[in-house]
Amino acid sequence: MPPEERTTTAPPPPPASGRRARWRVAEHTRASCTTVVANTLCTLLLVLLLVAGVVLFVVWLSLRPHRPRFAVVSFTVGLIGRFGSSNKRTINILQNVSGIIKPSRMTLLLGPPSSGKSTLMRALTGKLDKNLKVSGDITYCGHTFSEFYPERTSAYVSQYDLHNAEMTVRETLDFSGRCLGIGARYDMLAELARRERNAGIKPDPEIDAFMKATAVQGHKTNITTDVTLKALGLDICADIIIGDEMIRGISGGQRKRVTTGEMLTGPAQALFMDEISTGLDSSSTFEIVKYIGHLVHVMNETVMISLLQPPPETYNLFDDIILLSEGYIVYHGPRENILEFFENAGFRCPERKGIADFLQEVTSKKDQQQYWYHDQERYRTKMPSGTISDGTKFLGALTFSLITILFNGFAELQLTIKKLPVFYKHRDFLFFPAWTFGVANILLKVPVSLVEAAVWVVLTYYVMGFAPSAGRFFRQFIAFFVTHQMAMAMFRFLGAILKTMVVANTFGMFVLLIVFIFGGFLISRNDIKPWWIWGYWASPMMYSQQAISINEFLASRWAIILNDVNGNLDAKKACAVALKLHRKYLKKIQGKKP
């Protein structure tokens, strides 16, 4: 029998469409890999460029001349510096501040926010920023800061709670006490013991033990820490970590007490505490201030505490009051005499009103009228006039009014762009000539300008205290009317040229900026570079500024500036007055000395 024949059949070749599919998948995979590699390379390139830019920026900063850290220069000021003078503005935080803080007395520092309380405390402890310019002397018992270390004599308790989050409350106070030391407590105790021994006085056992315990140093724990924890109400959380935003610890009020207690464990005899009541209830604030008051009167210390709105029971614990307002000391003296001081000035505190709240409000111009009790005399805060320093205020008020009128014309930009499509349609179909549309727009905006100028002048002229003359009133009205017409015409022209809202708004604000810069107010004419003087003559604000300034300073009440006792001023003299006031105002806002 013939052997069985075995036949093998090869698998059929894949169809052509299947091969094309696999090739397409392979090509897509290679293309995807190429895309990923390209994206990765682009990302790395961008990161390298960013790093290189940061490095170059840091090198550029290091090569630049040193400038104060607190100087913040905006884009407008920088642009002004390119075209004109680059003077910075000087801000006076404290002005003509003087006084004496006596030992064994606790002083309350009151004042609204931004009145200079923190700056005053930092100055008294020698912790002012080195870039701040300070004039005057600060002495401790007749000794200036150059004769001793103020850090060992005084302590500034900041309003910010800065602690190691991993340490417990007890460890924080112990660490502070060990680092700060006991100061002169040991020497004082030795001198006290010597005098008691010579006088044959036997001290009280408990007080003697406490005094000796507070004078011991070198131990991890101290009785002063225990007393401080108990007095500040921190004994219930003494072994809990302080924590921060990432680590859970004690509460915000307890953290504020730790900030206060951290300096109480040291040897400082002069304590300056800034806003220690933030985050605390009135009862806790009262207990802390009461404990500090005991230290002041027993240990002969000097303490100044800044509180924003202390409750009446806390206010009564203080011996002296310092009231700050706008950098000036309004009152500095005993707590018992402060109400009498303000009554002599014409302001009386109501019976059911908290004294601390009354003191905060009576120094504010917008709130003090309610406490005026002289019915026979009218309460009025009138802006004075007749001197150079008074004229700068009126010049600023005039410029503010002019800027407001200019900004009111900005709406014409959007109205013009909105009407353009319909205008082009009518023009292309020969509905009317183009000039008739322009003339109609100008005539229709005349009543708008009249209303805008009339409302502003009526509401501000006599309220701001400009020259009380009907003729000058109407001349200022005409000047503002013409200025508003000019502003609307300028923005109508920009809208017709630029045609799109985004480009028109951007370019329109830029044109406004150029008009303000070269208007003769931000940069004086004498400070503009010669190659930019054309911008001064091209700015429409310059002509309006001169018109309203001459109209105001032509009045006879400004004649004293030019020593004209007869009160006669012509246009030339008025221009000189306006120019003189303008230069003084620029020097004032730019930080120059007059």
Summary of the structure (lengths in Angstrom):
residues: 594
radius of gyration: 37.5
end to end distance: 133.0
largest distance: 153.9
contacts: 1583
relative contact order: 0.08
helix: 58%
strand: 7%
